[in-house]
Structure formats: structure tokens, C-alpha cells
Amino acid sequence: MSKNPIRLPPLPRLRVRNPNKREQNPCLTIMSSVLACWASAGHTGRACNTVEDALRACMDAPKPPPKPSNTINYHLQRLSSKLIKQASKNK
Amino acid sequence: MPPRLNLASAFRALSLRTTTPASQQPLLSQKIAAAVPKLTTVPVARRFYSDNLTPENNNNNNDQAPSSELAPPRSEEEVVSLSQQQHKEDNLYALNRLELVAYGLKPFDAEEEGHKYGLPSLPLPSELHKDHRYDDVMGQITRLLMKDGKLSKAQRVRFSIPRRFDIYIYADIYVLGHGNDSQPPPHLPPTKTEPCPGFRGLAGGGRNLEVPAPLAARQRRRTAFVWILDAVQKRKSKGSGRKMFPTRVAEEIIAVVEGRSGVWDKRAQVHKLGTATRANLMNNQIKNFL
């Protein structure tokens, strides 16, 4: 094991890539189960009725309000000058 | 030399009239007033928002009746006639109120004072709002029938479809899995009520990936009716005129309900495609787009 610690590359600016990631549609899992049911039992039978109803109910339910966007990049930009100065002083 | 004075010219200036000139005749209102015996006017009904608090404005200040102080004292006969007149007014008021009761109104309700039919209870139901006058399904179908933004024409076509087909439209939409809110009619086979997944073509690694995506109620309805309209366009016309297109739509709807329409094959193809391409749902590149 080397004595010297790993030196990270310098950070010219602090930024998080894609902080607002899109959430996956919650009905997709139900739909995949419907499709799997159709593949096994056929899409004309009654076997998949309950799963189909669940998919319809999921899609017709009111959508939740959108989440507020992540403000991490704003705060990083605000505090970066202080952090970088402090880092340069420590050197 | 003949004399200048001529009597004929003097008579020409005279005019004989058998009736009095219009300027001296009495006015029509005065004639009516003279012919009709004087009636006592009774305030049977008041205009809306009127009250007894504010006195009436009389423009003819000069014609105002003399005040009671200056008026001569009334005789007993006059007093009796005035009291009888008051009774008449009260009776007429009571009869007026009874008439309102006969119409099913509440004449003594303080809240309905001044409104002939009362105030509506708020909030108004959706069908009384001009933007939500028609049912959700019917409104969407009418707009799908519309061409070149001519909504009234589309409404005419929509209402030209015989009324008895309304239930079939609902049934149709339901059977194709395009509306969970409408109740399925009892004669429909319950095996055909699957939801209809749509498909999105998404680029993934240089190839077009077919990815199934669930549809909401309005999207399902739209897909179903667009399929029906495609089938209607292919259907052979049996004549011409305004009623022909609605008749073809109605026939196609009947065909769908009876299971004869080609729309069912289209739907089965979509379901098969969805079953076949369900593995694409796990693709990492497109996960974030769904």
C-alpha cells in the first residue's frame, strides 16, 4: 500500500450532473406484468382481468403533483468560491 | 280700363273647414281619459329590487297634490272608500302570493326575494357550465369527428348519429378497453375488456425499438375511435347526403359491438406486438424516457 494518498483531479467548479432525474412511471411494472400474463395465458382470456383492471386504475388515477426541482447546483455555485478559497489556503 | 278690385281673388284666400283643425283638437290621451271612467290603479306587482323605502320621483313638482295639512278634511264616505281600496290592495297582494305558490315557488322566502325563480345553488353542476355541457366521451368523439376546426359541423354529424347508438358508442369504447369509467352493457362479452398498450418508437443503439407504453383513459378512447374512423373511411358508401357519414359511423359501431369489425384484428395485433416487445422495457437507454 502506497504511503501517499490518492490525489484527485482539481475541481474548477462544483456541479452535480443531472440532479433532477425523471422518475419512472409507476404503472410500468403493472404493465409489464399484464404483458407477461398475456404472453402466458393469451390476451383474449379472462385470466388477466384483475391485472388489467389494476393497470387501468393506475393509469386513470390522478397524477401526484410534480416535485420541486433540486437546488443542489445552486447551493454549490453559491458556496464554491468559499470552498475553493479555503482549499487554496490549506495548500 | 277695367277696375283693379276683383272679388274672386278675395274669396280665393278664404278656406272653409268642416272639422276643427288639429291644433285645436284634444289629444288622444285626453280623449281616452274622457271616454273611460276613471279607475283606481292598484300596485299589483313591483319591479325587481324595488322597495317601499325610497319615494317615487315626480318630475312635475308643480302638479303635486297639496299636502294633508292644506287639504280639506275628508268626509266619512271618502274614508270608507279609501279603506275598501286598501282591502282590495291587500287581497290582490295575497292572490299574487298564492299564484306564486301555485307555480311551486316560495313567495315568503327571504332568500328568494326579488328573484322569480330563485338563485341556483353553488357550485353549479358540471353540465350547467358551458364548457362541460356534453359528456366527456361524447365531447371527445365530437372533436375527433371535427375537420378544419369546424366544431358545429362535427356536432351536427355527431347528433345525426341516431340516439339509440349512444349506448353502443359507450359499449364500444369500453370493449376496446378505452374507458374504465363507463359501465359495460350486460350483453357484451366480458373477455374483450383488455387495456390497450400503445407503442413508442425510441432510438436505441442505431435501431428503432418498439416499446410498449400504458395509455390513459382519454388516450385509449382516442385510439379506439381513430381506429373506428379508419374503418369508416374504408366502408363503402351507400349513397350521398348529410346523413350518410353518420350512418356509416353508426354501422361501424354496430359491427364493432357485434364483433364483425376489423378493428378487433388491429387491436389483437397491437397486443401481440406489446407481448413480443415487452423485453425492450428493460433497456437501460430508454428506461428514463418512459
Interface residues (C-beta under 8 A of the other chain):
Chain A: K21 R22 Q24 N25 C27 L28 I30 M31 S32 V34 L35 A36 W38 A39 H43 T44 G45 R46 C48 N49 E52 D53 L55 R56 A57 C58 M59 D60
Chain B: G177 N180 D181 P190 T191 K192 T193 E194 P195 P197 P212 A213 P214 L215 A216 A217 A268 H271 K272 G274 T275 R278 L281 K287 N288 F289 L290
